[in-house]
């Protein structure tokens, strides 16, 4: 193990010399992704940003009831639900809710 740790800096330097590529543009192109956690209801749905998401294709889905789900909202404003544990993407339907207007 000690020999491997001693060799590692030389390996990294050699690897980077062989495979490193300068970027075409020097600015960082990474975009922030927002993560929000929600819990699934009994009918396997959750609400986020005035939209109700309902999972599809999970049989009766008893084991997913109450499960924590992470909503990942990318910079392109698309939101996708993921399971907290496996980060596997769900198939779902999304229904945008109309804003509640109070009469006056």
C-alpha positions as CSV (number, residue, x, y, z in Angstrom):
1,X,0.0,0.0,0.0
2,X,2.8,2.4,0.9
3,X,4.5,1.7,-2.5
4,X,1.3,2.4,-4.3
5,X,0.8,5.7,-2.4
6,X,4.4,6.7,-3.2
7,X,3.9,5.9,-6.9
8,X,0.6,7.8,-7.2
9,X,2.0,11.3,-7.7
10,X,4.2,10.2,-10.5
11,X,1.3,8.3,-12.1
12,X,-1.0,11.3,-11.9
13,X,1.6,13.6,-13.5
14,X,2.3,11.1,-16.3
15,X,-1.4,10.5,-16.9
16,X,-2.2,14.2,-17.1
17,X,0.7,14.8,-19.4
18,X,-0.7,12.1,-21.8
19,X,-4.4,12.9,-21.6
20,X,-5.0,16.4,-20.4
21,X,-6.6,18.8,-22.9
22,X,-6.8,22.6,-22.5
23,X,-10.4,23.9,-22.6
24,X,-11.5,25.9,-25.6
25,X,-12.8,28.6,-23.3
26,X,-11.2,29.4,-20.0
27,X,-14.5,30.3,-18.1
28,X,-16.2,27.6,-16.1
29,X,-19.3,26.3,-17.9
30,X,-20.7,24.3,-15.0
31,X,-24.2,25.3,-13.9
32,X,-25.7,25.0,-10.5
33,X,-28.3,22.4,-9.9
34,X,-30.8,22.9,-7.1
35,X,-31.7,19.9,-5.0
36,X,-35.0,19.9,-3.0
37,X,-36.3,17.0,-1.0
38,X,-40.0,15.9,-0.9
39,X,-41.8,12.9,0.5
40,X,-44.1,10.7,-1.6
41,X,-47.7,10.5,-0.7
42,X,-49.8,7.3,-0.6
43,X,-50.6,7.7,-4.3
44,X,-46.9,8.1,-5.1
45,X,-47.1,11.8,-5.9
46,X,-45.3,14.9,-4.7
47,X,-45.6,18.7,-5.2
48,X,-42.9,21.1,-6.2
49,X,-43.0,24.5,-7.7
50,X,-46.7,24.5,-8.3
51,X,-46.5,21.2,-10.1
52,X,-47.7,17.8,-9.0
53,X,-45.6,14.8,-10.1
54,X,-47.0,11.3,-10.0
55,X,-44.7,8.3,-10.4
56,X,-45.7,5.8,-13.1
57,X,-45.1,2.1,-13.7
58,X,-44.4,0.9,-10.1
59,X,-47.2,-1.6,-9.6
60,X,-48.9,-0.9,-6.3
61,X,-45.8,1.0,-5.1
62,X,-46.3,0.2,-1.5
63,X,-42.6,0.3,-0.7
64,X,-42.2,3.8,-2.1
65,X,-44.9,5.4,0.0
66,X,-43.4,8.0,2.2
67,X,-40.0,7.7,0.5
68,X,-37.7,10.7,0.3
69,X,-37.4,12.0,-3.3
70,X,-34.9,14.6,-4.5
71,X,-36.0,17.1,-7.1
72,X,-33.1,18.2,-9.2
73,X,-33.8,21.5,-11.0
74,X,-31.2,22.2,-13.7
75,X,-30.3,25.6,-15.1
76,X,-32.6,25.0,-18.1
77,X,-35.5,25.0,-15.7
78,X,-36.4,21.3,-16.2
79,X,-37.2,19.5,-12.9
80,X,-36.7,15.8,-12.5
81,X,-37.5,13.6,-9.4
82,X,-34.9,11.1,-8.3
83,X,-34.9,8.6,-5.4
84,X,-32.7,9.7,-2.5
85,X,-31.0,6.3,-2.2
86,X,-30.2,5.1,-5.8
87,X,-30.5,8.4,-7.6
88,X,-32.4,6.5,-10.3
89,X,-34.7,8.6,-12.4
90,X,-38.4,7.9,-12.2
91,X,-40.9,7.9,-15.0
92,X,-43.6,10.3,-14.0
93,X,-46.4,12.6,-15.2
94,X,-46.4,16.2,-14.2
95,X,-49.5,18.4,-13.9
96,X,-49.1,22.1,-13.5
97,X,-51.5,23.5,-10.9
98,X,-53.4,26.7,-11.6
99,X,-52.7,29.5,-9.2
100,X,-55.5,30.1,-6.7
101,X,-57.0,33.5,-7.3
102,X,-59.0,35.0,-4.5
103,X,-62.1,37.0,-5.5
104,X,-62.3,40.5,-4.5
